[in-house]
Amino acid sequence: MSTTNPKTTVYVGGLEENVNEAILHSAFIPFGDVKDVNIPLDQSTQKHRGFGFVEFQDKEDAAAAINNMHNAELYGRVLTVNYAQPMKIKGGEQGWASQPGKVTQQEIPTANWCRFESARETLRHIYLTFFLPCFF
């Protein structure tokens, strides 16, 4: 789901831990052709975090899914279903920033300030310049 239309992708919250992508797909297929299902995993536990995304072929199908599945029950849990928001990434002045669009080569900062051949030389310079004087 790298580039999705927010009107065709729905957020599904409140998933029980045994719900997987196949089960989520089966629950939402009655509302239209499902293009993709994604349940993000927690990096440390490799279990899902209780939410997922379902992308439909048509925006009318996504609307029907929201109308019928919001506050519905799946595996004993009440679901929250609404339109998915654009992905966010960490950073920016407010702590979170919208994911940037395509970055051109001119926008990528270069490391002209780095005059060392290796990371080891760079770390040695940082240590000698910033940390060692603190002890004298």
N, C-alpha and C positions, 0 to 999 in steps of 0.2 A: 504494500500500500504506500508506495513512495509518493506518487502524485495523485491524489484523489479529489474528487469533486465533493465538497462538504454536503451538498444536497443529496448525494447518493450513498453517503457513508453514515452509519448510525453508531452511536456509542451505546454499549450495553453494560450497565453496572450492576453490581450485586450478585455476581456469579458465584455459585457454590464451588468449592475447590475441586470436585470431581468432574465439573463441566470442562470438556475439551472442545477443540475447533470443530470436530465432526458433530458433536451434540449441538453446538451453537448453530452450525449450518443447517442441521435438521429442523431446529426450532424456527428458523427464519425463512426456509425455502417456501413455505406456503404463501408468502407474500410477493414472490417474484423471483426472477433469476438472480442468484447470488454470484457476484463476481469474485469476492475474496472474503475470507474470515481470518482475523488475526487476534490472538490472545497473548499480549506481551507477558514475558516471564520475568520474575525477579532474578537479578543476576546472582545473588548469593544463595538463594534456596532452590532455584530452577523450578519454582512453582508459580502459577499465575497469580496476579495481584487482585483478582476479583472483578476484572472488567475486560472487555474486548471490543472489537470493531467488526461490523458487517458491512460490506460494500455491495450495493445492488447495481444492476445494469441500468435501471431507470429510476429517476427521482420519485415517480409516483409509487413505485414499490417500496422505497425507503419510507415515504410518508405513511403508507399502509402499515408497514411494520411498526412504526412509532405509535400510530393510533391503536393498534391491536395488542402490542406487547408491553407498552409502558404500564407499570404496576401489575403485570401478569406474574405468575409464579412459575419458576423452573427449578426443579430439584429442591423444592421446599423454601426457596428464597424469592423474595419479591424483586423484580427487575426494574431498573431505571433505564429507559430507552429514549434517546433523543438524538438530534443531529450532532455528529462529531464536530469538534472544534479543530481548527488547523493545529498541526503539531507545534509544540514549543520546545525551545532548547534553553539550556542554562546560559546565563550571561546577561549583558546589558546593565544599565544603571539601576533598574528596578529589580534585579535578581533573575528575571526571566525575560526573554525577548523572543519575538516571533522569529521563526526560522527564516533566514535570509534566502533570497532568490538565487539565481545563478550568479556565481562570482566570476568576474572576468580576470584575466591575468594582471591587468593594471591595478586591480583592487587588492591583490595579495601582497602583504607587506614583505619586504625582503630583509634579510639579516645582514645588512651592510655593517652594522656595529660589531658583529662577531668576527674577530680577526684571528681566531685560533683554528688550528687544523683538526683538533679532535675535542670530543666532549671532556676528556680527561684534562686537557690543557685549559679549557674554559672553566671547569670546576676549580682547578688549582688557582687560577687567576681570581675567581670570586672569593675563594677562601682567603687568599693572601691579602686581597684588597679590603674585604668587608668584615671578615670574622677575626682574623689574627690581630688587627689593631685593637679590638675590644679587650684583649687580655693584657695590654701594656699600658 
